[in-house]
Amino acid sequence: MKLSVKSDYAARAVLWLARHYPEGVARKVEEMASDQGIPSNYLVQILIELKSKQIVRSQRGKEGGYMLARPPAEITMGDVLRSIHGNVFDSPALNNPQCPPELREAWRKMQCALDEAADEITFQQLLDAVGAKEKMYYI
């Protein structure tokens, strides 16, 4: 399974917004694009898709921009991947009656396992992992 650059950019955007979530203010697309190395025109398209799934919200005006629509602890990698690609994992064989049933079942198990794994990772956990790493020191 290979995920697209778009899914990577979407996850980076959400993580960046998660870092700024405590500030409670909308952040500019240009700032996010510059910090994350994402082309701003492409980032706007991604943010629109994330907005349609209530992962981010936008604010208009001079102080406008984007912010998370809910706390980082309530947003999973699965949410982000599904907003960009639909299913986290999909195979044409899942709906193909000519695919042997035992193989279709194997594809279903893989789909469930990947969905479950993606839904277990929240953006708060990612932030906490960075915080724990920064607190570590070496002797």
PEPEMO-V543313 format. One record per run of one state. SS is the DSSP state (a for helix, b for strand, c for the rest). FROM is the first residue (numbers start at 0). LEN is the number of residues. Records with the same first field share a line. If there is no record, write none. Layout:
# PEPEMO-V543313
SS->FROM-LEN, FROM-LEN
This chain:
# PEPEMO-V543313
c->0-4, 23-3, 27-1, 36-3, 52-3, 59-5, 68-3, 74-1, 85-6, 95-5, 120-1, 135-4
a->4-19, 28-8, 39-13, 71-3, 76-9, 91-4, 100-20, 122-13
b->26-1, 55-4, 64-4, 75-1, 121-1
